[in-house]
Amino acid sequence: YFDAALEANKVTATCTTPVFKVVRIDHSIEGDVTCSQPTTVSGIVGMSSIDFTRQAKTAYGVGKLDVVFMFDTSGSMGDDGRMDDLQDAAEDAVVAIFDSETEEPDDVRIAISTYANSVNVGSYFEAVTDEEPNKYECTRWKNGRCKKWKQISATCVTGREGTQQWTDAAPGLGAWIGYETLDCNSATLVPLTTDEDAVLDAIDALPTSGYTAGHLGIAWSWYLISPNWSSIWPADSAPRAYDEPDTTKVAILMTDGAFNQDWMPNGSSFDHAQDYCDAMKDQGIVIYTIAFKAPDAGEEILEYCATAKSFSFKASDGDQLADAYKKIATNISDLRLAH
């Protein structure tokens, strides 16, 4: 780039390779270069060139970051050591992102969205569905009638229908989230937090069971970093505004399978995932994707969702998965320094 700039400005001097130094104390970058400029008139008195050194210094900013990791916890993630590979790779990425430079303690926050055939929202169930979580399930039938009921605490949700289906509008009249009464995957959401240990503990405890309703995982990834959902999450987890200066919102979507669990009457999980990804990108959310040992259909939807082709990764083993998460963590740090 430096050589190209010299050529573009018709500079005839010959220069050494520039040397740059990042000064983190005052968030600046210093550079210096030594050049030799051929002379014309001075050559008459025995000086064929003049050597000189130039220094420059500029400031850089460190932006704020709200990032959500989406993890597939369906049953297939329990095969071939997939979950172990995911936990190792994702935990390293979390540590790298939290270790990046910050100006304020809450500049970098991470959330976790998990999904299988549905999404377990835990203690947030009533706030998003307007329903009590305690339900009853029949455990013994006879002659078409239930003879024994069992009370369960069902905190699993599906999707919503209506005019707010593809938006990040807060739950409310006409925008409540749908739910199911059956027991579901035990993995629960983690709202945005600066608590690195809490995030690592949640990843370490990820279970595996159920099918793959990937569109629900994408939707809840959006809700976790949407400012419209600030009233749902704890105060310290309230997402920043979309237009807050020097702020980047990132979603890292991961699956090992095709999206094969539908809940809504119109369309498929694949179609709904496209709709959610389109809406998220329209809000300026940066989307990275990782297809881990996924079939063609899984790779296809994640390539579609990624912000750019270079933001979509494929991994066929644990080493490639770790490398993908490492590259994403590095890219996220670069995005923050760009502000």
CORGI-V229563 format. One record per backbone hydrogen bond with DSSP energy under -1.0 kcal/mol. CO is the residue of the C=O (numbers start at 1). NH is the residue of the N-H. Records with the same first field share a line. If there is no record, write none. Layout:
CO->NH + NH
This chain:
1->5
2->6
3->7
4->8
5->9
6->11
7->10
14->36
19->32
21->30
23->28
27->60
28->23
29->58
30->21
31->56
32->19
33->54
34->16
35->52
36->14
37->50
41->44
42->45 + 47
43->46
48->39
50->37
52->35
54->33
56->31
58->29
64->248
65->109
66->250
67->111
68->252
69->113
71->115
73->209
74->77
75->78
76->79
77->83
79->82
81->85
82->86
83->87
84->88
85->89
86->90
87->91
88->92
89->93
90->94
91->95
92->96
93->97
94->98
95->99
97->100
104->107
107->65
109->67
110->193
111->69
112->190
113->71
115->73
116->213
118->116
119->157
121->124
122->125
124->128
125->129
126->130
128->177
133->154
135->152
137->150
140->147 + 148
142->145
145->142
148->139 + 140
150->137
152->135
155->121
156->180
157->119
159->178
162->165
164->167
172->175
178->158
190->112
193->110
194->196
195->199
196->200
197->201
198->202
199->203
200->204
201->205
203->206
210->75
212->214 + 260 + 261
213->216 + 217
214->218
215->219
216->220
217->221
218->222
219->223
220->224
222->225
226->229
227->230
229->232 + 233
234->237
235->238
241->244
246->64
248->66
249->286
250->68
251->288
252->70
253->290
255->292
268->272
269->273
270->274
271->275
272->276
273->277
274->278
275->279
276->280
277->281
278->282
280->285
281->284
286->251
287->307
288->253
289->313
290->255
291->315
295->299
296->300
297->301
298->302
299->303
300->304
301->305
302->306
308->311
309->312
311->289
313->291
315->293
317->321
318->322
319->323
320->324
321->325
322->326
323->327
324->328
325->329
326->330
327->331
328->332
329->333
330->334
331->335
332->336
333->337
334->338
336->63 + 339
